[in-house]
Amino acid sequence: MIGSQAAEGQVRDWWNETHIGAAVARGFVVVAELDGGIIGVAQRGLRGVDHDVYKLYVSSQHRSRGLGPRLLDALIKRLPTAADRLYIEHFAANEREGAFYEREGFTVERIESGPTEDPALDVVWRMRPLAP
């Protein structure tokens, strides 16, 4: 969606040992495993005082089996008890992702212009309130 050069930059900047290692050390990463292999991963982080889902991926051959909601639940269980909401963002063009988050209780809070003039790359910010 964002092009190979931008995607490579995302991987280089955010999927490196420094960032992932720090997130793992803080307990911000959960994984789904099957037969010793990782089939899903979710990571949360902080944007100021707000808790955000940074990554949520399920292997294509394991989608539609409830792993996404289970990974989200695992992240939520690790949030501080005072956390009252959780944010997530995705590109406007990723309608499948948007529908998934909608089913999981995330509603659109705002839409920000993307990195180009292409509205498909606008960033949709969603928020899910959490029970006290």
PATOR-872726 format. One line per 10 residues: their letters; for each residue x, y, z of N, C-alpha, C, O, CB. Coordinates in steps of 0.2 Angstrom, whole numbers, plus 5000, padded with zeros to 4 digits. Glycine has a CB too. Example, Ala and Ser with C-alpha at 12.3 -4.5 7.8 and 13.67 -1.06 7.14 Angstrom:
# residues 2
as	5066 4972 5039 5062 4978 5039 5066 4984 5039 5071 4983 5042 5057 4978 5045  5064 4989 5035 5068 4995 5036 5064 5000 5039 5067 5006 5040 5070 4997 5029
This chain:
# residues 132
migsqaaegq	5004 4994 5000 5000 5000 5000 5004 5006 5000 5003 5011 4996 4995 5000 5006  5010 5006 5004 5014 5012 5004 5020 5012 5000 5024 5017 5000 5016 5013 5012  5021 5007 4996 5026 5006 4992 5032 5003 4995 5033 5003 5001 5028 5013 4989  5036 4999 4991 5041 4995 4994 5047 4999 4998 5049 4997 5003 5045 4991 4988  5048 5005 4995 5054 5009 4998 5051 5011 5005 5055 5011 5010 5055 5015 4994  5045 5014 5006 5042 5016 5012 5042 5010 5017 5043 5010 5023 5035 5019 5011  5039 5004 5014 5039 4998 5018 5045 4996 5021 5046 4994 5027 5035 4993 5014  5051 4996 5017 5057 4994 5019 5060 4999 5025 5063 4997 5029 5062 4994 5013  5058 5005 5024 5060 5010 5029 5056 5009 5036 5059 5009 5041 5058 5017 5027  5050 5007 5036 5046 5005 5042 5049 4999 5045 5050 4999 5051 5039 5004 5040
vrdwwnethi	5051 4994 5041 5054 4988 5044 5061 4990 5047 5063 4988 5053 5055 4983 5038  5065 4994 5043 5072 4996 5046 5071 5000 5052 5075 4999 5057 5075 5000 5040  5066 5005 5052 5066 5009 5058 5062 5006 5064 5064 5008 5070 5062 5015 5056  5057 5002 5063 5053 4999 5069 5053 4992 5070 5051 4990 5075 5046 5001 5067  5056 4988 5066 5056 4981 5067 5064 4979 5068 5065 4973 5067 5054 4977 5061  5068 4983 5071 5075 4982 5072 5075 4979 5079 5071 4980 5083 5079 4988 5071  5081 4976 5081 5082 4973 5087 5082 4978 5093 5079 4977 5098 5089 4970 5087  5084 4985 5092 5083 4990 5097 5076 4991 5099 5074 4990 5105 5087 4996 5095  5072 4992 5094 5065 4994 5096 5061 4988 5098 5058 4988 5103 5061 4997 5090  5062 4982 5095 5058 4976 5097 5061 4974 5103 5057 4972 5108 5059 4971 5091
gaavargfvv	5067 4974 5104 5070 4971 5111 5068 4976 5117 5066 4973 5122 5078 4972 5110  5067 4982 5116 5065 4986 5121 5058 4985 5123 5056 4985 5128 5066 4994 5119  5054 4984 5117 5046 4983 5118 5045 4976 5122 5041 4975 5126 5043 4983 5112  5049 4971 5120 5049 4964 5123 5051 4965 5130 5047 4962 5135 5053 4959 5120  5056 4969 5132 5059 4969 5139 5053 4973 5143 5053 4971 5149 5065 4973 5139  5049 4977 5140 5044 4981 5144 5038 4977 5144 5033 4979 5148 5043 4988 5141  5037 4971 5141 5031 4967 5141 5026 4970 5136 5020 4969 5137 5028 4967 5148  5028 4973 5131 5023 4977 5127 5022 4972 5120 5018 4974 5116 5026 4983 5124  5025 4966 5120 5024 4962 5114 5021 4955 5116 5023 4952 5121 5031 4961 5111  5016 4953 5113 5013 4946 5114 5014 4943 5107 5013 4946 5102 5006 4947 5117
vaeldggiig	5014 4936 5107 5014 4932 5101 5010 4926 5102 5008 4924 5107 5021 4930 5100  5007 4924 5096 5004 4918 5096 5008 4912 5092 5011 4914 5087 4997 4918 5091  5009 4907 5095 5013 4901 5093 5009 4895 5091 5004 4894 5094 5019 4900 5098  5012 4892 5086 5009 4885 5084 5015 4881 5082 5019 4882 5078 5004 4886 5078  5016 4875 5085 5021 4870 5084 5028 4874 5084 5032 4872 5080 5020 4867 5077  5029 4878 5089 5036 4881 5089 5037 4887 5085 5042 4890 5085 5041 4876 5088  5032 4889 5081 5033 4895 5076 5028 4900 5078 5023 4899 5080 5032 4892 5069  5030 4906 5077 5026 4912 5078 5021 4913 5072 5023 4913 5066 5030 4919 5079  5015 4913 5074 5009 4914 5069 5006 4921 5069 5001 4922 5065 5004 4908 5069  5007 4924 5075 5004 4931 5076 5008 4935 5081 5012 4932 5085 4997 4930 5078
vaqrglrgvd	5008 4941 5080 5011 4946 5085 5007 4952 5086 5004 4955 5081 5019 4947 5082  5008 4955 5092 5005 4961 5093 5009 4965 5098 5013 4962 5102 4998 4961 5096  5010 4972 5097 5014 4976 5101 5010 4982 5102 5007 4985 5098 5021 4978 5097  5011 4984 5109 5008 4991 5111 5014 4995 5112 5020 4993 5113 5003 4990 5116  5012 5002 5113 5017 5007 5115 5013 5013 5118 5007 5012 5119 5021 5009 5110  5017 5018 5119 5014 5024 5122 5015 5030 5117 5021 5030 5114 5017 5025 5129  5010 5034 5117 5011 5040 5113 5008 5045 5118 5003 5047 5119 5006 5040 5107  5013 5048 5122 5012 5053 5127 5009 5048 5133 5013 5043 5135 5007 5058 5125  5003 5050 5135 5000 5045 5140 4995 5040 5137 4993 5036 5141 4996 5050 5145  4994 5041 5131 4990 5036 5128 4993 5029 5126 4999 5029 5123 4986 5039 5122
hdvyklyvss	4989 5024 5127 4992 5017 5125 4989 5016 5118 4983 5017 5116 4989 5012 5130  4994 5014 5113 4992 5013 5106 4994 5005 5105 4999 5003 5107 4996 5017 5102  4991 5002 5100 4993 4996 5097 4997 4998 5091 4995 5001 5087 4987 4992 5095  5004 4996 5092 5008 4998 5086 5008 4993 5081 5009 4994 5075 5015 4998 5089  5007 4986 5082 5008 4981 5077 5002 4976 5079 5001 4974 5085 5015 4978 5077  4999 4973 5074 4995 4967 5075 4995 4963 5069 4991 4966 5064 4987 4969 5077  4998 4958 5069 4999 4954 5063 4997 4947 5064 4999 4944 5069 5006 4955 5059  4993 4943 5060 4992 4936 5060 4994 4933 5053 4992 4936 5048 4985 4935 5062  4998 4928 5053 5000 4925 5047 4993 4923 5043 4988 4921 5045 5003 4918 5049  4994 4924 5036 4988 4924 5032 4985 4917 5032 4979 4917 5032 4990 4925 5025
qhrsrglgpr	4988 4912 5033 4985 4905 5033 4982 4904 5040 4978 4899 5041 4990 4900 5032  4982 4908 5045 4979 4907 5051 4974 4913 5053 4972 4913 5059 4985 4907 5057  4972 4917 5048 4967 4922 5049 4960 4919 5050 4959 4913 5048 4968 4927 5044  4956 4923 5052 4949 4921 5053 4948 4915 5058 4943 4911 5057 4946 4919 5046  4952 4914 5063 4952 4909 5068 4952 4912 5075 4953 4908 5080 4958 4904 5067  4951 4918 5075 4951 4921 5082 4957 4924 5085 4957 4926 5091 4947 4917 5086  4963 4923 5081 4969 4925 5084 4970 4933 5085 4973 4935 5090 4975 4923 5080  4967 4936 5081 4968 4944 5081 4964 4946 5088 4968 4950 5091 4964 4947 5075  4958 4944 5089 4955 4946 5095 4959 4944 5101 4959 4947 5106 4948 4944 5095  4961 4938 5101 4965 4935 5107 4971 4939 5108 4973 4940 5114 4967 4928 5106
lldalikrlp	4975 4941 5103 4981 4945 5103 4979 4952 5106 4983 4954 5111 4985 4946 5097  4974 4955 5104 4972 4961 5107 4970 4960 5114 4972 4965 5118 4965 4964 5103  4966 4955 5116 4965 4954 5123 4971 4953 5127 4971 4956 5133 4960 4948 5124  4976 4950 5125 4982 4949 5128 4986 4955 5130 4988 4956 5135 4987 4944 5125  4986 4960 5125 4988 4967 5126 4985 4970 5131 4988 4974 5135 4989 4970 5119  4978 4970 5130 4974 4974 5135 4975 4971 5142 4975 4976 5147 4966 4973 5133  4976 4965 5143 4977 4962 5150 4983 4965 5153 4984 4965 5159 4977 4955 5150  4988 4967 5149 4994 4969 5151 4995 4977 5152 5000 4980 5154 5000 4967 5146  4989 4980 5151 4989 4987 5152 4988 4989 5159 4986 4985 5163 4983 4990 5148  4991 4995 5161 4990 4997 5168 4982 4997 5170 4978 4999 5165 4993 5004 5169
taadrlyieh	4980 4996 5176 4973 4996 5178 4970 5003 5177 4964 5003 5176 4973 4994 5185  4974 5008 5177 4971 5015 5176 4970 5016 5169 4966 5021 5167 4976 5020 5179  4972 5012 5164 4971 5014 5157 4963 5013 5155 4960 5008 5157 4975 5009 5152  4961 5019 5152 4954 5019 5151 4952 5019 5143 4946 5019 5141 4951 5025 5154  4957 5018 5139 4956 5018 5132 4962 5015 5129 4968 5015 5131 4954 5025 5129  4961 5013 5122 4967 5010 5118 4966 5013 5111 4960 5013 5109 4967 5002 5119  4971 5015 5108 4971 5018 5101 4974 5013 5097 4979 5009 5098 4974 5025 5101  4972 5014 5090 4975 5010 5085 4975 5015 5079 4970 5018 5078 4972 5003 5084  4979 5014 5074 4979 5017 5068 4980 5013 5062 4983 5008 5062 4983 5023 5067  4977 5015 5056 4978 5011 5050 4977 5015 5044 4974 5021 5044 4973 5005 5050
faaneregaf	4979 5013 5038 4978 5017 5032 4971 5017 5030 4968 5011 5031 4983 5015 5026  4968 5022 5027 4961 5022 5025 4960 5017 5020 4954 5014 5020 4960 5029 5022  4964 5015 5016 4963 5010 5010 4963 5003 5013 4960 4999 5010 4969 5010 5005  4965 5002 5019 4965 4995 5022 4958 4994 5025 4957 4994 5031 4970 4994 5027  4953 4993 5021 4946 4992 5023 4945 4986 5027 4941 4986 5032 4941 4992 5017  4949 4981 5026 4948 4974 5030 4951 4976 5037 4947 4973 5042 4953 4969 5026  4956 4979 5038 4959 4981 5044 4954 4985 5048 4952 4984 5054 4966 4984 5044  4951 4990 5045 4946 4994 5048 4940 4991 5050 4937 4992 5056 4944 5000 5043  4937 4986 5046 4932 4982 5048 4933 4978 5054 4929 4977 5059 4929 4978 5042  4939 4975 5054 4941 4971 5060 4941 4975 5066 4938 4973 5071 4948 4968 5059
yeregftver	4944 4981 5066 4945 4985 5072 4938 4987 5074 4936 4988 5080 4949 4991 5071  4933 4989 5069 4926 4991 5071 4923 4985 5075 4920 4986 5080 4923 4992 5064  4924 4979 5072 4921 4973 5076 4924 4972 5083 4920 4970 5088 4922 4967 5072  4930 4975 5084 4933 4974 5091 4932 4980 5095 4935 4981 5100 4941 4973 5090  4927 4984 5093 4925 4990 5097 4929 4996 5096 4928 5001 5100 4926 4988 5104  4933 4997 5091 4937 5003 5090 4933 5007 5085 4931 5005 5080 4944 5002 5087  4931 5014 5087 4928 5018 5083 4932 5024 5081 4937 5025 5084 4922 5021 5087  4931 5026 5075 4935 5032 5072 4935 5038 5076 4929 5040 5078 4933 5033 5064  4941 5040 5078 4941 5046 5082 4943 5052 5077 4941 5058 5078 4946 5046 5087  4948 5051 5072 4950 5056 5068 4953 5053 5062 4955 5047 5062 4954 5061 5071
iesgptedpa	4954 5057 5057 4958 5055 5051 4963 5060 5049 4961 5066 5048 4953 5053 5045  4969 5058 5048 4974 5063 5047 4977 5062 5040 4977 5056 5037 4980 5062 5052  4979 5067 5037 4981 5067 5030 4988 5062 5030 4992 5063 5035 4983 5074 5027  4988 5058 5025 4994 5054 5024 5000 5057 5022 5000 5063 5021 4992 5048 5020  5005 5053 5020 5012 5056 5018 5012 5058 5011 5017 5062 5009 5017 5050 5019  5006 5057 5007 5006 5059 5001 4999 5062 4999 4995 5063 5004 5007 5054 4995  4998 5064 4993 4991 5067 4992 4986 5062 4991 4980 5063 4990 4992 5071 4985  4988 5055 4991 4983 5050 4990 4979 5049 4996 4982 5047 5001 4988 5043 4988  4973 5050 4996 4968 5049 5001 4968 5041 5004 4966 5040 5010 4961 5051 5000  4970 5037 5000 4971 5030 5002 4976 5029 5008 4975 5024 5012 4972 5025 4996
ldvvwrmrpl	4981 5034 5008 4986 5033 5013 4985 5038 5019 4989 5039 5023 4993 5035 5010  4978 5041 5019 4977 5044 5025 4977 5040 5031 4975 5034 5030 4970 5048 5024  4978 5042 5037 4979 5038 5043 4972 5039 5047 4970 5044 5049 4985 5040 5047  4969 5033 5048 4963 5033 5052 4965 5031 5059 4967 5026 5060 4958 5028 5049  4963 5035 5064 4964 5034 5071 4958 5032 5074 4953 5035 5074 4967 5040 5075  4958 5026 5078 4952 5023 5081 4954 5022 5088 4960 5022 5091 4950 5016 5078  4949 5023 5092 4949 5022 5100 4944 5017 5102 4938 5017 5100 4948 5029 5103  4946 5013 5107 4942 5008 5111 4942 5010 5118 4947 5010 5121 4944 5001 5109  4936 5012 5121 4936 5013 5128 4937 5006 5132 4934 5001 5129 4929 5016 5130  4940 5006 5137 4941 5000 5141 4937 5001 5148 4936 5006 5151 4949 5000 5143
ap	4934 4995 5150 4930 4995 5156 4935 4996 5162 4941 4994 5162 4927 4988 5157  4932 5000 5167 4936 5002 5173 4938 4996 5177 4941 4996 5182 4933 5007 5177
